[in-house]
Amino acid sequence: MDVPNGQPSVSALTTTASERSSSSESLSEKGSAELKKSFDAVVFDVLKVTPEEYAGQITLMDAPVFRAIQPEELSSCGWNKKEKHSSAPNVVAFTRRFNQVSFWVVREILHAQTLKIRAEVLSHYIRTAKKLCDMNNLHAVMAVVSGLQSAPIFRLTKTWAVLSRKDKATFERLEYLMSKEDNYKRLRDYISSQSMTSCIPYLGKQKSLSELCSALVSYHIPQAQRD
């Protein structure tokens, strides 16, 4: 109802303001949703980051955790005990890093919506594992390879079938290198043949405390990865 002199009523003004507010909120929510969708697509697309960058960042995250391990954590085999979080906290943290990388690989491959994209992501991780091997981060190489060998990924036969011959050959070489056969003999021989002065080792292959302590003392982050 209008008041005299043709002025709108208070209720009419309130209704108009409410409609404008609702319209504004609707546009704001729509814009926010579109921005979030765009942000997710750009930032969290695993293929937008190169294998070299992944390998470098994984190594930067692994190195301080590895170097924090104390000799007594290993000599006591504390990670096998019930009180492992207090007797070998850094070994536990290093193992957690392994699981995080391995589960990440599995998750990203399974999240791919099409066969083509899934094969591209799988190829991306094979190349990332190769770069990690080049950086002597054997701990992360094993984490990625373990993820690729896990049942949810291994049974993706159609995805594996469309990989390039080069990627298949690369994975087969990495799988051969990281084999558990003869207590990881190939991996130990590989380290010896490369005359490595430093590496982030895979703890599961260490036969002696002195071997691992030597790696702890000698490891340093490559200069190129510090920047």
Disulfide bonds with the S-S distance in Angstrom:
none
